[in-house]
Amino acid sequence: MNEPALAAITNAVGTNVGPAEIASAIGRLISDGTIPSGNRLPTVRALARNLNVSPSVVADAWRRLDHAGLLTTEGRRGSFVRSRRQPEDPGRFWQVPVNPHTYRLDLSTGTPDPALLPPLGPALAALRDQPPVSSYLDQPTLPALSEVLRQRWPFEPEALTVVDGALDALDRIIAETVNYGDRVLVEDPGFPPTIDMLELAGAELIPVPVIKGGLDPEALARGLTAYPSLLVFQPRAHNPTGWSHDAERIDQLAGLLEGSDLLVIEDDHSGEVSGAALHSLGSRLPDRVIHIRSFSKAYGPDLRLAAVGGAGPVIEAMVHRRQLGPAWSSRLLQGVLLELLTDPGTADTVALAAESYAGRRSSVIKSLVERGVSVPGTSGFNLWLEVGDETNALIALSAQGIGAAPGSPFMVGPGSTPHLRLTLATVAEGSDDLAEALADAASIPPGRRVGV
């Protein structure tokens, strides 16, 4: 029996009250820390006796708290306050990149090669005669840009807008759609910032392994039995594994999802430089899919722009909420993006960049295979390298001036094999020395101490 919790609830609630009042009072005690995460709550009968109500009234309050995601019941062990990551916890994302300028070769950051980005000067110059914004109530997306985006969208979106990058889009959609305690299907391994956002929103994560061809259909089917409200995944150039969803896998996933009403978020973070064709669930479930298309990898991170299109109610709610804050992404930057998207020379530059990234990745993979090391995936910037020991592998690479991202922040489910995530965007083709270093680091067995 948790006597302090029983006393706190009794004092906060009073007697002869209904389930709504009991649930609200306990919710406040949890929010202010009086009853911390992980604490066991009093039994239904003990609390009912103290509050002078029937056990069914307390049981109804427990159901309300469970529906709100504030408690979890573990059978005979009792009911416990659900653990929730605190906002001050830096989370997974800040475990990934190394400190800038620390290594001669930094493979941790996930950013594109500046030398392969199209020049922005001509696009900026083309805007010199553009009229300034005349009203705070102008459309948040330039009509001409919206038209171009719709023409290139993988399905007919019910609504479409532009925000400040893919992470801004994910953050805003999650804020609109995820309630504390909601179950969410996520990739395993997954993208650390996305996992951080969902954990901060109080979501219960259901990991779905990423295998050749995309998400594992059998694991997704099992996850759907838990009645999740959301699926978040990357349709191509999966970060970190490099797998992309093929048409057959998308058809399989769509068939599984047709019987549910969950929302789907597709994060197409690499866009035109993914090195793989795009297959979208929106082509099968357009009213339940929100597709995010980032332009940072292909056109430049400092544009800070991504388009969001798909399920109308969610996007419209996001647009309305945004009116209370920044309201729109700079229309000047939108104008630059429009010029870039419609310029044939820029299209050639982006196509060349995609070819270069694919060549660099293939070159390193070929050298690794020659050394007996295989890696998954066929697209994107990244390499998902299995290692014997994560810490030892990081230390071994660091000793040679190579920075890498640890794999653990990307992993969701228990019992995952140690990995490193390596971004190859700036690695020249034919890097045998790098492949040798990676192969050596991968082969260090667990438990062996590595000196620097």
VOMARSE-317891 format. One record per residue (C-alpha): residue in three letters; x negated, y negated, z negated. Coordinates in nm, 2 decimals, padded with zeros to 4 digits, always signed. Last residue first. Example, Ala and Ser with C-alpha at 12.3 -4.5 7.8 and 13.67 -1.06 7.14 Angstrom:
% residues 2
<node SER; <-01.37; +00.11; -00.71>>
<node ALA; <-01.23; +00.45; -00.78>>
END
This chain:
% residues 452
<node VAL; <-04.32; -00.60; +02.76>>
<node GLY; <-04.30; -00.26; +02.59>>
<node VAL; <-04.04; +00.01; +02.67>>
<node ARG; <-03.93; +00.25; +02.39>>
<node ARG; <-03.79; +00.57; +02.51>>
<node GLY; <-03.46; +00.65; +02.36>>
<node PRO; <-03.26; +00.68; +02.68>>
<node PRO; <-03.47; +00.78; +02.98>>
<node ILE; <-03.64; +00.53; +03.21>>
<node SER; <-03.53; +00.63; +03.57>>
<node ALA; <-03.34; +00.32; +03.65>>
<node ALA; <-03.63; +00.09; +03.57>>
<node ASP; <-03.86; +00.28; +03.81>>
<node ALA; <-03.60; +00.27; +04.09>>
<node LEU; <-03.54; -00.10; +04.04>>
<node ALA; <-03.91; -00.18; +04.05>>
<node GLU; <-03.97; +00.03; +04.36>>
<node ALA; <-03.67; -00.13; +04.53>>
<node LEU; <-03.81; -00.47; +04.45>>
<node ASP; <-04.15; -00.38; +04.60>>
<node ASP; <-03.98; -00.24; +04.91>>
<node SER; <-03.80; -00.57; +04.98>>
<node GLY; <-03.74; -00.51; +05.35>>
<node GLU; <-03.47; -00.77; +05.39>>
<node ALA; <-03.51; -01.08; +05.18>>
<node VAL; <-03.32; -01.11; +04.85>>
<node THR; <-03.11; -01.42; +04.81>>
<node ALA; <-02.76; -01.26; +04.80>>
<node LEU; <-02.88; -00.94; +04.62>>
<node THR; <-02.69; -00.98; +04.30>>
<node LEU; <-02.78; -00.70; +04.06>>
<node ARG; <-02.54; -00.55; +03.80>>
<node LEU; <-02.71; -00.30; +03.57>>
<node HIS; <-02.56; +00.03; +03.46>>
<node PRO; <-02.52; +00.26; +03.15>>
<node THR; <-02.25; +00.53; +03.20>>
<node SER; <-01.92; +00.45; +03.04>>
<node GLY; <-01.79; +00.64; +02.74>>
<node PRO; <-01.51; +00.41; +02.65>>
<node GLY; <-01.30; +00.20; +02.90>>
<node VAL; <-01.36; -00.16; +02.99>>
<node MET; <-01.71; -00.20; +03.14>>
<node PHE; <-01.83; -00.52; +03.31>>
<node PRO; <-01.99; -00.66; +02.99>>
<node SER; <-02.18; -00.33; +02.96>>
<node GLY; <-02.36; -00.36; +03.29>>
<node PRO; <-02.64; -00.59; +03.19>>
<node ALA; <-02.72; -00.86; +03.44>>
<node ALA; <-03.07; -00.87; +03.59>>
<node GLY; <-03.37; -01.10; +03.58>>
<node ILE; <-03.69; -00.99; +03.75>>
<node GLY; <-04.03; -01.13; +03.64>>
<node GLN; <-04.20; -00.79; +03.63>>
<node ALA; <-04.18; -00.76; +03.25>>
<node SER; <-03.81; -00.86; +03.28>>
<node LEU; <-03.75; -00.55; +03.50>>
<node ALA; <-03.88; -00.32; +03.23>>
<node ILE; <-03.69; -00.51; +02.96>>
<node LEU; <-03.36; -00.49; +03.15>>
<node ALA; <-03.41; -00.11; +03.22>>
<node ASN; <-03.49; -00.05; +02.85>>
<node THR; <-03.18; -00.23; +02.74>>
<node GLU; <-02.95; -00.04; +02.98>>
<node ASP; <-03.09; +00.31; +02.93>>
<node GLY; <-03.09; +00.58; +03.19>>
<node VAL; <-02.98; +00.35; +03.46>>
<node GLU; <-02.70; +00.34; +03.72>>
<node LEU; <-02.73; +00.05; +03.96>>
<node TRP; <-02.42; -00.14; +04.07>>
<node LEU; <-02.55; -00.37; +04.35>>
<node ASN; <-02.39; -00.70; +04.44>>
<node PHE; <-02.35; -00.94; +04.73>>
<node GLY; <-02.04; -00.78; +04.89>>
<node SER; <-01.98; -00.46; +05.08>>
<node THR; <-02.04; -00.08; +05.10>>
<node GLY; <-02.02; +00.05; +04.75>>
<node PRO; <-02.20; +00.30; +04.53>>
<node VAL; <-02.57; +00.34; +04.45>>
<node SER; <-02.81; +00.62; +04.52>>
<node VAL; <-03.17; +00.65; +04.39>>
<node GLY; <-03.41; +00.91; +04.53>>
<node ARG; <-03.68; +00.68; +04.63>>
<node GLU; <-03.59; +00.67; +04.99>>
<node VAL; <-03.23; +00.61; +04.87>>
<node LEU; <-03.36; +00.29; +04.70>>
<node SER; <-03.52; +00.16; +05.01>>
<node LYS; <-03.20; +00.21; +05.21>>
<node ILE; <-03.00; +00.04; +04.93>>
<node VAL; <-03.24; -00.26; +04.94>>
<node SER; <-03.20; -00.29; +05.32>>
<node SER; <-02.83; -00.24; +05.32>>
<node ARG; <-02.78; -00.52; +05.07>>
<node ARG; <-03.00; -00.76; +05.27>>
<node GLY; <-02.83; -00.67; +05.60>>
<node ALA; <-02.48; -00.72; +05.46>>
<node TYR; <-02.57; -01.06; +05.32>>
<node SER; <-02.72; -01.16; +05.66>>
<node GLU; <-02.42; -01.05; +05.86>>
<node ALA; <-02.19; -01.24; +05.63>>
<node ALA; <-02.41; -01.55; +05.66>>
<node LEU; <-02.41; -01.52; +06.04>>
<node ALA; <-02.03; -01.51; +06.03>>
<node VAL; <-02.02; -01.82; +05.81>>
<node THR; <-02.25; -02.01; +06.04>>
<node ASP; <-02.05; -01.91; +06.35>>
<node ALA; <-01.73; -02.03; +06.18>>
<node THR; <-01.91; -02.35; +06.09>>
<node GLY; <-01.98; -02.41; +06.46>>
<node PRO; <-01.62; -02.34; +06.56>>
<node ASP; <-01.49; -02.61; +06.31>>
<node THR; <-01.13; -02.55; +06.19>>
<node LEU; <-01.22; -02.40; +05.84>>
<node LEU; <-01.50; -02.65; +05.78>>
<node GLU; <-01.28; -02.95; +05.86>>
<node LEU; <-01.00; -02.82; +05.64>>
<node LEU; <-01.25; -02.76; +05.36>>
<node VAL; <-01.37; -03.12; +05.38>>
<node GLY; <-01.02; -03.25; +05.37>>
<node GLN; <-00.95; -03.04; +05.07>>
<node LEU; <-01.25; -03.19; +04.91>>
<node LEU; <-01.11; -03.54; +04.97>>
<node ARG; <-00.77; -03.41; +04.86>>
<node SER; <-00.93; -03.35; +04.52>>
<node SER; <-00.74; -03.06; +04.35>>
<node TRP; <-00.40; -03.16; +04.23>>
<node ALA; <-00.19; -03.23; +03.92>>
<node PRO; <-00.49; -03.26; +03.68>>
<node GLY; <-00.27; -03.21; +03.38>>
<node LEU; <+00.10; -03.23; +03.34>>
<node GLN; <+00.15; -03.17; +03.71>>
<node ARG; <-00.04; -02.84; +03.66>>
<node ARG; <+00.26; -02.70; +03.49>>
<node HIS; <+00.48; -02.76; +03.79>>
<node VAL; <+00.22; -02.60; +04.03>>
<node MET; <+00.19; -02.30; +03.80>>
<node ALA; <+00.57; -02.26; +03.78>>
<node GLU; <+00.58; -02.28; +04.16>>
<node ILE; <+00.31; -02.02; +04.19>>
<node VAL; <+00.49; -01.78; +03.96>>
<node PRO; <+00.84; -01.83; +04.12>>
<node GLY; <+00.70; -01.80; +04.48>>
<node ALA; <+00.52; -01.47; +04.48>>
<node GLY; <+00.24; -01.52; +04.73>>
<node GLY; <-00.04; -01.77; +04.78>>
<node VAL; <-00.33; -01.92; +04.59>>
<node ALA; <-00.60; -02.10; +04.77>>
<node ALA; <-00.95; -02.16; +04.61>>
<node LEU; <-01.16; -02.47; +04.58>>
<node ARG; <-01.46; -02.57; +04.37>>
<node LEU; <-01.63; -02.74; +04.67>>
<node ASP; <-01.95; -02.71; +04.46>>
<node PRO; <-01.97; -02.33; +04.51>>
<node GLY; <-02.03; -02.37; +04.88>>
<node TYR; <-01.86; -02.26; +05.21>>
<node ALA; <-01.87; -01.88; +05.21>>
<node LYS; <-01.91; -01.79; +04.85>>
<node SER; <-01.71; -02.08; +04.71>>
<node PHE; <-01.41; -02.05; +04.95>>
<node SER; <-01.19; -01.83; +04.71>>
<node ARG; <-00.88; -01.67; +04.83>>
<node ILE; <-00.63; -01.56; +04.56>>
<node HIS; <-00.34; -01.34; +04.65>>
<node ILE; <-00.03; -01.33; +04.43>>
<node VAL; <+00.17; -01.01; +04.49>>
<node ARG; <+00.53; -00.93; +04.38>>
<node ASP; <+00.74; -01.09; +04.66>>
<node PRO; <+00.50; -00.97; +04.93>>
<node LEU; <+00.50; -00.60; +04.83>>
<node ARG; <+00.38; -00.42; +05.14>>
<node SER; <+00.16; -00.67; +05.32>>
<node GLY; <+00.10; -00.83; +04.98>>
<node LEU; <-00.09; -00.52; +04.88>>
<node SER; <-00.37; -00.66; +05.09>>
<node HIS; <-00.63; -00.50; +05.32>>
<node LEU; <-00.92; -00.73; +05.40>>
<node ALA; <-01.19; -00.61; +05.62>>
<node ALA; <-01.54; -00.58; +05.47>>
<node GLY; <-01.87; -00.78; +05.46>>
<node SER; <-01.73; -01.00; +05.19>>
<node VAL; <-01.86; -01.32; +05.36>>
<node GLU; <-01.52; -01.43; +05.49>>
<node GLY; <-01.36; -01.41; +05.15>>
<node SER; <-01.59; -01.35; +04.86>>
<node HIS; <-01.35; -01.39; +04.56>>
<node ASP; <-01.05; -01.21; +04.71>>
<node ASP; <-00.88; -01.18; +04.36>>
<node GLU; <-00.55; -01.00; +04.41>>
<node ILE; <-00.30; -01.05; +04.13>>
<node VAL; <-00.01; -00.80; +04.12>>
<node LEU; <+00.31; -00.84; +03.92>>
<node LEU; <+00.49; -00.55; +03.77>>
<node ASP; <+00.84; -00.45; +03.88>>
<node SER; <+00.79; -00.07; +03.92>>
<node GLY; <+00.91; +00.19; +04.17>>
<node GLU; <+00.72; +00.03; +04.46>>
<node LEU; <+00.40; +00.04; +04.27>>
<node LEU; <+00.30; +00.40; +04.34>>
<node GLY; <+00.37; +00.37; +04.71>>
<node ALA; <+00.19; +00.04; +04.72>>
<node LEU; <-00.12; +00.21; +04.57>>
<node GLN; <-00.12; +00.49; +04.83>>
<node ASP; <-00.07; +00.24; +05.12>>
<node ILE; <-00.36; +00.03; +04.98>>
<node ARG; <-00.57; +00.34; +04.96>>
<node GLU; <-00.51; +00.43; +05.33>>
<node ALA; <-00.58; +00.08; +05.44>>
<node ASP; <-00.92; +00.07; +05.28>>
<node HIS; <-00.99; -00.10; +04.95>>
<node SER; <-01.35; -00.23; +04.91>>
<node TRP; <-01.63; -00.09; +04.70>>
<node GLY; <-01.93; -00.32; +04.61>>
<node THR; <-01.96; -00.19; +04.25>>
<node PRO; <-01.98; -00.51; +04.05>>
<node ASN; <-01.78; -00.71; +04.17>>
<node HIS; <-01.56; -00.54; +04.43>>
<node ALA; <-01.64; -00.66; +04.79>>
<node ARG; <-01.27; -00.61; +04.88>>
<node PRO; <-00.92; -00.61; +04.73>>
<node GLN; <-01.03; -00.72; +04.38>>
<node PHE; <-00.78; -00.62; +04.11>>
<node VAL; <-00.54; -00.75; +03.85>>
<node LEU; <-00.23; -00.55; +03.77>>
<node LEU; <+00.05; -00.70; +03.55>>
<node SER; <+00.35; -00.61; +03.33>>
<node PRO; <+00.23; -00.27; +03.22>>
<node TYR; <+00.50; +00.00; +03.15>>
<node ALA; <+00.27; +00.26; +02.98>>
<node THR; <+00.36; +00.52; +03.25>>
<node LEU; <+00.20; +00.29; +03.50>>
<node GLY; <-00.14; +00.36; +03.36>>
<node ARG; <-00.11; +00.73; +03.45>>
<node ALA; <-00.02; +00.64; +03.81>>
<node LEU; <-00.31; +00.40; +03.83>>
<node ALA; <-00.55; +00.68; +03.71>>
<node GLU; <-00.42; +00.91; +03.98>>
<node PRO; <-00.45; +00.63; +04.25>>
<node ASP; <-00.82; +00.55; +04.16>>
<node LEU; <-00.86; +00.18; +04.26>>
<node GLY; <-01.06; +00.13; +04.58>>
<node GLY; <-01.18; +00.35; +04.87>>
<node LYS; <-01.46; +00.50; +04.68>>
<node ILE; <-01.39; +00.47; +04.31>>
<node VAL; <-01.28; +00.19; +04.08>>
<node PRO; <-01.15; +00.33; +03.75>>
<node VAL; <-00.83; +00.20; +03.61>>
<node PRO; <-00.86; +00.05; +03.25>>
<node ILE; <-00.54; -00.04; +03.06>>
<node LEU; <-00.60; -00.37; +02.87>>
<node GLU; <-00.37; -00.48; +02.59>>
<node ALA; <-00.33; -00.85; +02.65>>
<node GLY; <-00.38; -01.11; +02.37>>
<node ALA; <-00.43; -01.41; +02.61>>
<node LEU; <-00.79; -01.43; +02.49>>
<node GLU; <-00.83; -01.06; +02.60>>
<node LEU; <-00.69; -01.14; +02.94>>
<node MET; <-00.92; -01.44; +03.00>>
<node ASP; <-01.22; -01.24; +02.88>>
<node ILE; <-01.14; -00.95; +03.12>>
<node THR; <-01.11; -01.19; +03.41>>
<node PRO; <-01.44; -01.36; +03.31>>
<node PRO; <-01.61; -01.01; +03.29>>
<node PHE; <-01.52; -00.88; +03.64>>
<node GLY; <-01.42; -00.51; +03.61>>
<node PRO; <-01.57; -00.17; +03.57>>
<node ASP; <-01.31; -00.04; +03.53>>
<node GLU; <-01.04; -00.24; +03.71>>
<node VAL; <-00.75; -00.38; +03.51>>
<node LEU; <-00.39; -00.28; +03.44>>
<node VAL; <-00.23; -00.52; +03.19>>
<node ARG; <-00.02; -00.43; +02.89>>
<node ASP; <+00.15; -00.73; +02.73>>
<node GLY; <+00.07; -00.78; +02.36>>
<node TYR; <+00.06; -01.16; +02.36>>
<node ASN; <+00.23; -01.28; +02.68>>
<node VAL; <+00.08; -01.28; +03.02>>
<node THR; <+00.25; -01.45; +03.32>>
<node GLU; <+00.19; -01.83; +03.32>>
<node ALA; <-00.14; -01.83; +03.13>>
<node ILE; <-00.26; -01.54; +03.35>>
<node ILE; <-00.18; -01.74; +03.66>>
<node ARG; <-00.36; -02.05; +03.54>>
<node ASP; <-00.68; -01.87; +03.43>>
<node LEU; <-00.69; -01.66; +03.75>>
<node ALA; <-00.65; -01.97; +03.97>>
<node ASP; <-00.91; -02.16; +03.78>>
<node LEU; <-01.14; -01.86; +03.81>>
<node ALA; <-01.08; -01.85; +04.19>>
<node GLY; <-01.17; -02.22; +04.24>>
<node ASP; <-01.02; -02.55; +04.16>>
<node VAL; <-00.67; -02.50; +04.29>>
<node VAL; <-00.49; -02.50; +04.62>>
<node THR; <-00.12; -02.41; +04.67>>
<node LEU; <+00.10; -02.16; +04.85>>
<node ALA; <+00.46; -02.04; +04.81>>
<node GLU; <+00.66; -01.75; +04.95>>
<node PRO; <+00.35; -01.62; +05.12>>
<node GLU; <+00.37; -01.44; +05.46>>
<node PHE; <+00.10; -01.18; +05.45>>
<node PRO; <-00.28; -01.16; +05.49>>
<node TRP; <-00.30; -01.54; +05.50>>
<node ARG; <-00.48; -01.69; +05.80>>
<node GLN; <-00.19; -01.88; +05.95>>
<node ARG; <-00.07; -01.98; +05.60>>
<node LEU; <-00.42; -02.13; +05.53>>
<node VAL; <-00.41; -02.34; +05.84>>
<node GLU; <-00.07; -02.48; +05.76>>
<node SER; <-00.16; -02.55; +05.40>>
<node LEU; <-00.47; -02.74; +05.52>>
<node ALA; <-00.26; -02.96; +05.76>>
<node PRO; <+00.00; -03.02; +05.48>>
<node LEU; <-00.28; -03.13; +05.23>>
<node THR; <-00.20; -02.95; +04.90>>
<node PRO; <-00.09; -03.12; +04.59>>
<node GLN; <+00.20; -03.30; +04.78>>
<node ASP; <+00.20; -03.67; +04.71>>
<node LEU; <+00.35; -03.77; +04.37>>
<node TYR; <+00.05; -03.94; +04.23>>
<node SER; <+00.08; -04.18; +04.53>>
<node SER; <-00.12; -04.34; +04.81>>
<node VAL; <-00.41; -04.11; +04.84>>
<node PRO; <-00.67; -04.29; +05.06>>
<node PRO; <-00.64; -04.30; +05.44>>
<node GLN; <-00.89; -04.08; +05.63>>
<node ASP; <-01.12; -04.29; +05.85>>
<node ARG; <-01.45; -04.16; +05.69>>
<node LEU; <-01.32; -03.80; +05.67>>
<node ALA; <-01.53; -03.67; +05.97>>
<node ALA; <-01.85; -03.78; +05.79>>
<node LEU; <-01.77; -03.54; +05.51>>
<node ALA; <-01.73; -03.25; +05.75>>
<node PRO; <-02.05; -03.34; +05.93>>
<node GLY; <-02.25; -03.36; +05.61>>
<node LEU; <-02.12; -03.04; +05.45>>
<node PRO; <-02.38; -02.81; +05.60>>
<node PRO; <-02.27; -02.44; +05.62>>
<node LEU; <-02.41; -02.22; +05.34>>
<node LEU; <-02.68; -01.96; +05.43>>
<node ALA; <-02.97; -02.15; +05.28>>
<node PRO; <-02.78; -02.19; +04.95>>
<node ASP; <-02.77; -01.81; +04.91>>
<node PRO; <-02.45; -01.72; +04.73>>
<node THR; <-02.40; -01.69; +04.35>>
<node GLY; <-02.36; -01.37; +04.15>>
<node THR; <-02.59; -01.49; +03.87>>
<node SER; <-02.80; -01.19; +03.75>>
<node LEU; <-03.06; -01.12; +04.03>>
<node ASP; <-03.30; -01.39; +03.92>>
<node LEU; <-03.64; -01.35; +04.08>>
<node ARG; <-03.94; -01.54; +03.94>>
<node TYR; <-03.76; -01.53; +03.61>>
<node THR; <-03.66; -01.78; +03.34>>
<node HIS; <-03.56; -02.06; +03.57>>
<node PRO; <-03.20; -02.05; +03.46>>
<node ASN; <-03.12; -01.85; +03.14>>
<node VAL; <-02.99; -01.50; +03.23>>
<node PRO; <-02.63; -01.45; +03.35>>
<node VAL; <-02.41; -01.17; +03.21>>
<node GLN; <-02.37; -01.20; +02.83>>
<node TRP; <-02.19; -01.53; +02.87>>
<node PHE; <-01.90; -01.37; +03.06>>
<node ARG; <-01.83; -01.10; +02.80>>
<node GLY; <-01.69; -01.30; +02.52>>
<node PRO; <-01.82; -01.63; +02.37>>
<node ASP; <-01.61; -01.55; +02.05>>
<node GLU; <-01.48; -01.89; +01.94>>
<node PRO; <-01.14; -01.82; +02.09>>
<node GLN; <-01.09; -01.52; +01.86>>
<node ARG; <-01.04; -01.17; +02.01>>
<node ARG; <-00.71; -01.02; +01.88>>
<node SER; <-00.67; -00.72; +01.66>>
<node ARG; <-00.31; -00.60; +01.62>>
<node VAL; <-00.18; -00.63; +01.27>>
<node PHE; <-00.12; -00.28; +01.15>>
<node SER; <+00.17; -00.04; +01.10>>
<node GLY; <+00.15; +00.29; +00.91>>
<node ARG; <-00.09; +00.58; +00.90>>
<node ARG; <+00.20; +00.81; +00.94>>
<node GLY; <+00.25; +00.70; +01.30>>
<node GLU; <+00.00; +00.44; +01.42>>
<node THR; <+00.22; +00.14; +01.48>>
<node THR; <+00.07; -00.17; +01.64>>
<node LEU; <+00.15; -00.53; +01.54>>
<node LEU; <+00.16; -00.88; +01.69>>
<node GLY; <+00.24; -00.79; +02.05>>
<node ALA; <+00.57; -00.98; +02.06>>
<node HIS; <+00.76; -00.66; +02.12>>
<node ASP; <+00.58; -00.51; +01.81>>
<node LEU; <+00.68; -00.81; +01.60>>
<node ARG; <+01.04; -00.77; +01.72>>
<node ARG; <+01.04; -00.40; +01.65>>
<node TRP; <+00.90; -00.46; +01.30>>
<node ALA; <+01.18; -00.71; +01.23>>
<node ASP; <+01.44; -00.44; +01.33>>
<node ALA; <+01.27; -00.19; +01.09>>
<node VAL; <+01.29; -00.46; +00.82>>
<node VAL; <+01.67; -00.48; +00.88>>
<node SER; <+01.71; -00.10; +00.90>>
<node PRO; <+01.53; -00.07; +00.56>>
<node SER; <+01.83; -00.26; +00.40>>
<node VAL; <+01.76; -00.59; +00.24>>
<node ASN; <+01.66; -00.70; -00.11>>
<node LEU; <+01.34; -00.85; +00.00>>
<node ASN; <+01.12; -00.65; -00.23>>
<node ARG; <+01.31; -00.32; -00.16>>
<node ALA; <+01.30; -00.38; +00.21>>
<node LEU; <+00.93; -00.45; +00.19>>
<node ALA; <+00.86; -00.12; +00.02>>
<node ARG; <+01.09; +00.07; +00.25>>
<node VAL; <+00.94; -00.06; +00.57>>
<node THR; <+00.59; +00.01; +00.45>>
<node PRO; <+00.37; -00.29; +00.39>>
<node LEU; <+00.14; -00.40; +00.67>>
<node ARG; <-00.21; -00.27; +00.73>>
<node ASN; <-00.47; -00.53; +00.81>>
<node GLY; <-00.65; -00.51; +01.15>>
<node SER; <-00.61; -00.88; +01.23>>
<node PRO; <-00.58; -01.09; +00.91>>
<node ILE; <-00.27; -01.15; +00.70>>
<node THR; <-00.31; -01.50; +00.56>>
<node GLY; <-00.49; -01.59; +00.89>>
<node ASP; <-00.27; -01.88; +00.99>>
<node SER; <-00.13; -01.69; +01.29>>
<node ILE; <-00.07; -01.37; +01.10>>
<node LEU; <+00.12; -01.55; +00.82>>
<node ARG; <+00.32; -01.74; +01.08>>
<node GLY; <+00.42; -01.41; +01.26>>
<node ILE; <+00.52; -01.26; +00.92>>
<node ALA; <+00.76; -01.55; +00.87>>
<node SER; <+00.90; -01.53; +01.22>>
<node ALA; <+00.96; -01.15; +01.19>>
<node ILE; <+01.13; -01.18; +00.85>>
<node GLU; <+01.35; -01.47; +00.97>>
<node ALA; <+01.45; -01.28; +01.29>>
<node PRO; <+01.52; -00.96; +01.09>>
<node GLY; <+01.77; -01.12; +00.86>>
<node VAL; <+01.74; -01.26; +00.51>>
<node ASN; <+01.87; -01.15; +00.17>>
<node THR; <+01.55; -01.25; -00.01>>
<node GLY; <+01.26; -01.49; +00.03>>
<node VAL; <+01.04; -01.48; +00.34>>
<node ALA; <+00.71; -01.65; +00.25>>
<node ASN; <+00.69; -01.52; -00.11>>
<node THR; <+00.78; -01.17; -00.01>>
<node ILE; <+00.54; -01.17; +00.29>>
<node ALA; <+00.25; -01.29; +00.08>>
<node ALA; <+00.33; -01.03; -00.20>>
<node LEU; <+00.35; -00.74; +00.05>>
<node ALA; <+00.03; -00.86; +00.22>>
<node PRO; <-00.16; -00.88; -00.11>>
<node GLU; <-00.02; -00.53; -00.22>>
<node ASN; <-00.13; -00.34; +00.09>>
<node MET; <+00.00; +00.00; +00.00>>
END
